[in-house]
Structures are given as structure tokens and as C-alpha cells.
Amino acid sequence: MFGKQNRKAFTLIELLVVVAIIALLVSIMVPAVQNAMNVAKDGVVGTQLHNIQVGLEMFKHDTVAGAGYYPPSDIVADSPDKSGAQLLCDFLMGLDLRGYDPLYDPVSGLGFDPDNPRRGPYIKLGTVEFEAYGGTYIMKCKWGSPILYYRAAPGTTLRDGIAVIYRARDNDQFIRDYTGRTGLDTDPLADSAPTPGYGQYGEFFEYITDPQLPGAPLPYNPDTFILVSAGRDGIYGNEDDVFNFEQRE
């Protein structure tokens, strides 16, 4: 006759311990996975900014369109209410995303010259997301934030001050209108003495100052342009922003 077999099973305490361990592992892994996803998405944004940089270089070297200059980011005669974000798209993609036409009149819709065909587009449509805004388009990154564009003033050198090389107000009104927040420079008329903004940086010029350049405070990319994505929080001026330069301490 066989004896009784011992029946093994988890006790309630053992089950609770297992559940606690699983919960602890999940609490550790979820932030790590989320952080990895954020880093990956930032990498995609970096690639998007790189593609725009290539497009800007192509525009500059196009003798008909750029003629040796990057597109303007400040107020231009036929677009007095447009920001750098809008002008970036206007010049690289055209007002209808089919290519830039130097003779096109945005008011009348006329001016296309068959003997001077459209230039570009200088980036592919699938490179970024485009959104209609203010009678034209803006470019948006993988995070969904509009890409801001600031051009260094042509002819400036490292001897010029940071407020001469870049203009804080080029996207200021756009930031206000689009996000409902004040920009990094809350006074659109003040180029040399910006007032405090929001976020990690106190003002626009602190935001773009390269601490390793010698002499007076000087910006990153002093002879080209600056591209900015607001990152995952959608707020310009915080540490999760993505740029076309590498910040240095």
C-alpha cells in the first residue's frame, strides 16, 4: 500500500513575495524602456534636423534661389508677419510644398515663370511633418513640435556680439501664437537686452551661447544657422530640446 504523497504548493506569503518582486522589476524596467524610447525618438529628430541642414546647404549653393545665402529668418518685405519657422518652409519647400519660386506673389497667387522653374523642393516630403499655418506651412519634428529656424546675419564675424549675429525676435511671436506661452525673449523689440523667458534658460541668448568660444559671449553656429525642436514636452527652453548643435559645458 502506497503512503500519502506530499503535495507541494506556494504559500500565500510566497505568492506575495513573487508578486512584489515582479512589481519591483516592472517599476525598474518601465522607466528604462521609456527613456530608451525617448532617446531613440531624439535620434530621429536629430536625423530630421540633419536633413533640413542638407536642404539649407543645397538652397545656399543654388545660384538661382540661394545665390550663396541661407534663407532669411527675419522679417522680409513680402512676408512681414512670418517667423523663421514659416520662412524656413517657404524657401525650402515653397508656399505649396512643390518647390520654391522666387517670383511667386503670395498675395495674388501669380508670378510663376516657366523660363525660371521652381527650385527644389530641397527636402523630401516624408522627411518631416508639414502643417498649414498662417497662410503657409511649418515643419514639425517627430515629437510634434514646430522646428524653429534662426539664420546668422550675413557678413558678421566672431568680433560681433551675439545679439548682432542672431536675432531673438525671429520666432518670438510665433512661439507666443503657437504655444500660448511667451518665448525665450518676451520682448520682440529687444534684440540686445532680452527679458527673462521660461524654462531652464533665462533668455534666448543664454540658450544659444557657446561657452567654449573665446572672448565675448558668442553663439553656436555663428556663421550658419540654428534649428530648434521643443522636444517631448513641447516647450522651448527646457533641457529636452533638440538642436542642430551639441551643447558643451
TANOR-V137390 format. One record per helix or strand of 3 or more residues. SS is the DSSP state (H for helix, E for strand). FROM is the first residue (numbers start at 1). LEN is the number of residues. If there is no record, write none. Layout:
BEGIN
ss=SS from=FROM len=LEN
ss=SS from=FROM len=LEN
END
This chain:
BEGIN
ss=H from=12 len=50
ss=H from=84 len=10
ss=H from=125 len=3
ss=E from=129 len=5
ss=E from=136 len=5
ss=E from=148 len=4
ss=H from=162 len=4
ss=H from=168 len=3
ss=H from=172 len=8
ss=H from=204 len=5
ss=E from=225 len=5
ss=H from=231 len=3
END
